[in-house]
């Protein structure tokens, strides 16, 4: 399933708007639509940051999915899960 995401960001003293679509797992989205959208948006924002290499003043201003659902606070709460597969 795809959702539309709009992200307003601040970097280099200016605001930017990036929009696009992201894939989400349908069953997860039906159970927790906002959290699932927030995780997908967070992953997408990380890809944008790595591609464009925004400076240290990068901030997420606003995140909206499907045109009307504000998930800014949830996206700010998302943290990566560090895979702990060390042999010791």
N, C-alpha and C positions, 0 to 999 in steps of 0.2 A: 504494500500500500504506500502511496506517496502523499506527502503533505507539503503545502507551500509555506516557506519560512521567509520572513523579512527581518533583517538584523540591522539595527542602527549602531554604529561603532564610532568611537572617538580615538583619533591618533594624530600625531604631528600637529596638534592644535586645530584640527578640523573634524567635522562629522562626516561619516560615510554611510551609505545605505547599500546593502547587498541583499539580493533576494534570489530565491531559487527553490527547487523542490528536493526533498530528502525522502529516502525510503525508511519506513518503520515496519516492524513486525505487527501484523494485523491483530493477532491475539493479545499482544502486550498493549497495543493502542486501545483495544476495546476495554481492557481492565483498568488501565490508568492512562488516559489519553494525554493529559498535560505532562506527566512525568516522562512518558515515552517520547513525546515531542521535544521536551527539554533535553533529554540525553542525545537525541538525534541532532538537535540544533547545536549543542555543545561540541559534538564531534565535527560538525560542519564548520563551526567557527574555528576550531583548532586547525583544520585543513587550510582555511583562509589565512590564518595567522602564519602558518608555516610557509605558505606559498608567497605571501606578500612581505613577510618578515617585518611586521609592525614593531615599532619601538616600545620601550618600557612604559610609555604613557598610554598604552592601549587600554580602552575601557569598553565594556558592553553597555550601551545606553538603553536599548530596548530590543526585545525579541517578541515577535508575534507570529503565530502559525495560523494558517487558513484565513488570513485577513482580519481576524477579530479577537483571537485568543492571546492575551498578553501572558507570556511565560518568563519574563525577564528575571524575576526573583528565583524561580526554579532553576533556570540555566546557570545563574550565579552560584547555586548550591551544588551543582554537579561536580564531582571530583573523579579523576581517573582511578581505575582499579589497577594497582601494580601487581603484576603476576609474580607470585612467589614460588618459583620452581627450582630454587637452588638445592643442591644435593645435601646440604647440611642444615 
